[in-house]
Amino acid sequence: MVLADTPDPRCADCGGAGGHRYDYGDHETGEYAGTDWDPCPCWDENRRFVLLPLPRLPRRLRRRTPGRDPWSTSRYSDEPPF
């Protein structure tokens, strides 16, 4: 589980949007060339915290896969549970 930062909804600069976007054009033709994004200081896009790292089971508790030999005895039954 990861906790991510969100913009401040009471920010007077961006109004809770997290930044400002603006369209820009080509210098030679004046045509639309794209949209750029300036993040607001109230929000850091890269700020993330891992809350619950996934636990790793100890080696002795990890499930062992049975061998490929059909005559070998395995710990797990092939019979259905009913």
Backbone as a ProteinNet text record, in pm:
[ID]
protein_1_A
[PRIMARY]
MVLADTPDPRCADCGGAGGHRYDYGDHETGEYAGTDWDPCPCWDENRRFVLLPLPRLPRRLRRRTPGRDPWSTSRYSDEPPF
[TERTIARY]
84.4	0	90.1	55.3	136.5	49.6	101.6	34.6	98	16.7	68.1	22.7	105.1	74.9	-31.8	-119.4	-221.1	-208.5	-256.5	-249.4	-335.1	-296.9	-372.5	-499.5	-618.4	-741.7	-766.3	-697.6	-715.8	-605.8	-524.7	-414.5	-470.1	-422.4	-469.3	-408.2	-295.7	-227.4	-289.7	-311.9	-361.8	-507.1	-565.8	-705.2	-728.2	-624.2	-637.8	-612	-574.7	-548.3	-408.2	-317.3	-182.4	-84.1	-129.4	-40.4	-119.6	-46.5	-107.5	-66.1	-162	-128.7	-149.8	-69.4	-83.4	-47.7	-119.3	-96.9	8.9	86.5	186.7	186.2	237.1	236.2	376.1	383	508.7	553	682	733	722.3	738.5	737.5	597	511.8	379	270.8	292	191.1	84.5	98.2	2	19.5	-84.4	-80.2	27.1	114.1	223.4	214.1	131.8	119.9	77.6	73.9	37.3	149.3	184	288.9	226.8	294.5	243.1	348	309	395.3	333.8	400.1	342.9	350.3	254.2	247.4	336.6	394.9	477.9	399.5	266.4	188.4	181.1	234.7	221.4	351.4	394.8	513	467.1	475.5	427.2	502.4	626.7	711.8	714.1	635.4	637.1	540.3	596.9	517.2	579	493.3	539.4	479	561.1	512.5	468.3	340.4	287.8	301.8	263.3	264.4	349.7	476.3	554.7	506	510.4	465.9	561.8	509.5	598.3	652.3	769.3	828.7	822.4	777.5	770	909.4	933	1061.6	1077.7	1199.2	1226.6	1158.3	1150.6	1092.5	941.7	875.9	732.1	691	785.9	752.6	706.7	613.8	558.6	660	679.6	772.7	694.4	751.4	685.8	725.9	630	665.2	752	831	920.2	843.6	910.8	845.7	836.4	901.1	897.2	758.2	682	546.6	544.8	657.1	660.9	709.5	745.6	794	676.3	699.2	593.8	602.9	490.1	489.4	406.2	421.1	348.7	203.5	170.1	37.5	-38.6	-166.9	-251.9	-306	-324.3	-384.1	-535.3	-589.2	-732.2	-812.9	-934.4	-1018.1	-1063.4	-1101.3	-1134.4	-1272.3	-1351	-1485.4	-1497.7
-115.1	0	122.8	219.2	339.3	460.9	550.7	675.4	782.5	847.9	949.8	1087.7	1187.6	1324.7	1379.5	1464.3	1529.6	1679.9	1757.4	1903.3	1954.5	2068.8	2132.5	2193.3	2148.1	2202.2	2349	2402.1	2542.2	2632.5	2583.1	2662.7	2782.1	2901	3022.2	3034.4	2968.6	2981.4	2892.7	2764.2	2671.4	2630.4	2662.4	2627.3	2478.9	2404.7	2261.3	2175.2	2236.1	2159.7	2098.6	2152.2	2097.6	2163.8	2256.7	2326	2402.6	2450.2	2528.5	2468.8	2454.9	2408.4	2524.1	2525.1	2629.2	2571.3	2619.2	2577.1	2667.4	2609.5	2689.2	2651.5	2743.5	2724.3	2723.1	2683.4	2680.7	2824.8	2853.2	2989.5	3035.5	2943.6	2983.9	2995.1	2897.9	2896.5	2950.5	2948.3	2993.5	2889.9	2771	2663.9	2601.8	2534.9	2467.1	2358.7	2358.3	2261.3	2168.8	2201.5	2114.8	2190.3	2117	2173.4	2143.5	2240.8	2222.2	2234.9	2180.4	2175.7	2229.3	2325.5	2376.5	2336.6	2247.6	2207.1	2321.5	2322.1	2422.1	2377.4	2471.1	2432.6	2362.9	2367.6	2301.6	2151	2101.4	1959.3	1907.6	1793	1726.4	1596.5	1592	1476.2	1347.9	1358.7	1241.6	1195.1	1255.1	1219.5	1104.4	988.5	868.5	794.7	732.1	654.6	515.2	415	277.8	251.8	221.2	200.8	57.6	-35.3	-175	-255.9	-272.5	-357.7	-501.1	-570.6	-709	-795.2	-874.7	-958.6	-1075.1	-1118.5	-1235.7	-1349.7	-1462.5	-1579.6	-1635.4	-1688.4	-1754.1	-1872.8	-1908.9	-2017.6	-2147.6	-2175.4	-2303.1	-2306.6	-2189.1	-2186.8	-2168.5	-2143.3	-2128.3	-2260.4	-2256	-2377.5	-2441.2	-2567.5	-2640.2	-2701.2	-2696.2	-2758.1	-2904.6	-2992.3	-3133.3	-3162.1	-3270	-3306	-3352.2	-3357.7	-3396.7	-3547.9	-3619.4	-3764.5	-3811.8	-3885.3	-3925.6	-4024.1	-4091.4	-4189.6	-4130.1	-4004.6	-3945.2	-3912.8	-3920.2	-3885.8	-3737.5	-3671.2	-3527.8	-3501.6	-3384	-3346	-3311.7	-3282.8	-3236	-3344.4	-3352.7	-3453.5	-3402.6	-3493.3	-3458.8	-3483	-3531.2	-3561	-3433.2	-3426.3	-3308.2	-3305.1	-3187.2	-3174.2	-3228	-3277.3	-3326.9	-3474.9
0	0	0	-83.7	-97.9	-68.8	11.9	42	-45.5	-128.6	-219.8	-173.8	-199.7	-163.3	-258	-206.9	-288.9	-272.6	-369.7	-357.8	-242.9	-190.6	-82.6	-141.7	-98.8	-157.3	-122.3	-21.3	18.3	-36.5	-128.9	-183.6	-262.4	-228.6	-297.8	-437	-459.1	-588.2	-695.6	-663.9	-766.5	-745.4	-630.4	-604.6	-585.7	-547.4	-524.3	-646.5	-758.2	-880.9	-880.8	-801.7	-794.6	-887.5	-967.9	-1060	-1164	-1261.6	-1368.6	-1501.8	-1591.3	-1725.8	-1822.3	-1923.8	-2024	-2160	-2259.1	-2396.6	-2458.5	-2546.8	-2616.3	-2763.9	-2844.1	-2988.1	-3046.1	-3170.1	-3245	-3271.1	-3257.9	-3275.7	-3420.4	-3513.7	-3655	-3711.9	-3683.9	-3745.5	-3652.9	-3523.8	-3429.6	-3401.2	-3458.7	-3436.8	-3297.8	-3251.2	-3122.5	-3125.3	-3024.6	-3020	-2899.2	-2802	-2685.5	-2561.6	-2451.7	-2322.8	-2224.3	-2145.2	-2045.5	-1906.5	-1807.2	-1670.1	-1575.3	-1493.9	-1387.7	-1254.9	-1177.5	-1048.1	-947	-858.6	-751.9	-636.2	-560.8	-445.5	-333.5	-335.4	-230.5	-251.8	-362.4	-395.1	-455	-408.9	-463.5	-530.3	-663.2	-738.9	-704.9	-666.2	-644.1	-498.9	-413.8	-271.4	-246.3	-215	-188.3	-70.8	9.2	123.6	115.8	134.1	140.8	283.5	300.9	435.6	483.2	398.8	438.9	341.3	370.4	280.8	290.6	181.4	180.7	260.7	352.8	433.5	352	385.5	322	421.3	372.4	458.9	483.7	601.7	625.4	531.1	502.3	407.8	445.8	573.9	615.5	594.9	580.7	561.3	415	327.2	185.9	128.7	38.8	-20	-113.6	-96.7	-182.6	-297.9	-414.6	-529.2	-533.8	-555.3	-561.5	-683.9	-674.7	-784.6	-907.6	-1018.5	-1142.8	-1157.8	-1072.1	-1077.4	-1032.2	-1117.2	-1077.6	-961.1	-933	-825.3	-693.9	-695.6	-570.5	-479.7	-351.9	-255.8	-227	-231.6	-203.5	-79.2	-24.6	95.5	65.6	-59.2	-94.8	-168.6	-140.4	-202.2	-335.1	-429.9	-558.3	-558.5	-449.3	-442.7	-417.3	-476.2	-451.7	-305.6	-255.9	-114.7	-77.6	-170.4	-137.7	-145.9
[MASK]
++++++++++++++++++++++++++++++++++++++++++++++++++++++++++++++++++++++++++++++++++

